[in-house]
């Protein structure tokens, strides 16, 4: 694509005053970088994926409130992690991380293990143990 053809649609990037670098051909036929505020197709795909992430976070939140999952599962979704990534950050095998999603097992975790999770999520142990101080928040 030519330098003057790089899309400049007012998408998600433009609203945050952020630009993405794209490669384009300049008037001399050489590749160069051109800032772009995005284009419609990319904005639609990005917004759709963010909506799906928000739905997963909301579903996990409801599972925690219903006593079906531990707060670890919620914070994992909130921080856009998967089990493997979380396990590598806390230094615990994936199998144990999955077990810690069970509220009964979560309630029995040591302070040392809770600290690993809290540090990974950038919160306190108290916030980890009580992620929703008010049910409607």
C-alpha positions in Angstrom: 0.0 0.0 0.0 1.2 3.5 -0.7 2.0 6.0 2.0 -1.0 8.1 1.4 -3.4 5.1 1.4 -2.7 4.1 5.0 -6.1 4.1 6.8 -6.7 6.8 9.3 -10.2 5.8 10.6 -11.3 7.1 13.9 -11.3 3.8 15.8 -10.2 2.6 19.2 -6.7 3.9 18.8 -7.7 7.4 17.7 -9.9 7.8 20.8 -6.8 7.1 23.0 -4.6 9.3 20.9 -2.4 6.2 20.1 -1.0 5.4 16.7 0.1 2.1 15.2 3.0 2.0 12.8 2.3 0.5 9.4 4.7 -0.2 6.6 3.9 1.6 3.3 5.7 2.5 0.1 6.8 6.1 -0.2 7.0 8.2 -3.4 10.5 6.8 -4.1 9.3 3.2 -3.9 11.0 2.5 -0.6 9.3 1.0 2.4 8.8 3.4 5.3 6.7 3.5 8.5 3.6 5.6 8.6 1.5 6.2 11.8 -2.1 5.0 11.5 -5.1 5.5 13.8 -6.5 2.2 12.6 -9.1 1.0 10.2 -12.6 -0.1 10.5 -12.1 -3.9 10.0 -9.4 -4.0 12.7 -11.4 -1.9 15.1 -14.4 -4.2 14.7 -12.3 -7.3 15.4 -10.6 -5.7 18.4 -13.9 -4.5 19.9 -15.4 -8.0 19.4 -12.5 -9.7 21.2 -12.7 -7.2 24.0 -16.4 -7.8 24.4 -15.7 -11.6 24.6 -13.1 -11.0 27.3 -15.5 -8.8 29.3 -18.2 -11.6 29.0 -15.7 -14.2 30.4 -14.8 -11.9 33.3 -18.4 -11.3 34.1 -19.2 -15.0 34.0 -16.3 -15.8 36.2 -17.3 -13.1 38.6 -20.8 -14.6 38.8 -19.3 -18.1 39.4 -17.2 -16.7 42.3 -20.3 -15.0 43.8 -22.2 -18.2 43.5 -19.5 -20.2 45.3 -18.6 -22.2 42.2 -15.1 -20.8 41.7 -12.4 -19.2 43.8 -11.3 -15.5 43.4 -8.1 -16.8 41.7 -10.2 -17.7 38.6 -11.7 -14.2 38.6 -8.4 -12.4 38.8 -6.8 -14.7 36.2 -9.5 -13.7 33.8 -9.4 -10.0 34.8 -5.6 -10.0 34.1 -6.2 -11.8 30.7 -4.2 -14.8 31.7 -4.6 -18.5 31.1 -3.8 -21.4 33.5 -0.3 -22.0 32.0 0.7 -18.3 32.3 -0.6 -18.0 35.8 1.1 -21.2 36.9 4.4 -19.9 35.5 4.1 -16.6 37.3 3.3 -18.1 40.7 5.7 -21.0 40.3 3.0 -23.6 40.9 2.2 -26.5 38.6 -0.9 -26.0 36.4 -2.6 -28.9 38.0 -2.5 -27.3 41.4 -3.6 -23.9 40.0 -6.7 -25.6 38.6 -7.4 -27.2 42.0 -7.1 -23.7 43.6 -10.0 -22.6 41.5 -12.2 -24.8 43.8 -13.5 -22.7 46.7 -13.0 -25.4 49.3 -9.3 -25.8 48.3 -8.8 -22.1 48.0 -10.1 -21.6 51.6 -7.3 -24.0 52.8 -4.4 -22.3 51.0 -1.4 -21.2 53.1 -0.5 -17.5 53.4 2.6 -18.2 51.4 0.6 -19.5 48.5 -1.9 -16.7 48.8 1.0 -14.2 48.8 2.2 -15.7 45.5 -1.1 -15.2 43.9 -1.7 -11.7 45.4 1.8 -10.6 44.2 1.1 -11.9 40.8 -2.2 -10.0 40.5 -0.7 -6.9 42.2 -3.2 -6.9 45.1 -3.2 -7.7 48.8 -4.1 -11.1 50.3 -7.3 -9.5 51.7 -8.4 -8.3 48.3 -7.7 -11.8 46.9 -9.8 -13.4 49.7 -12.6 -10.9 49.4 -12.7 -9.6 45.8 -16.2 -8.2 46.0 -16.7 -6.5 49.4 -20.2 -5.5 48.3 -22.2 -8.1 46.3 -23.4 -5.5 43.8 -20.0 -4.1 42.9 
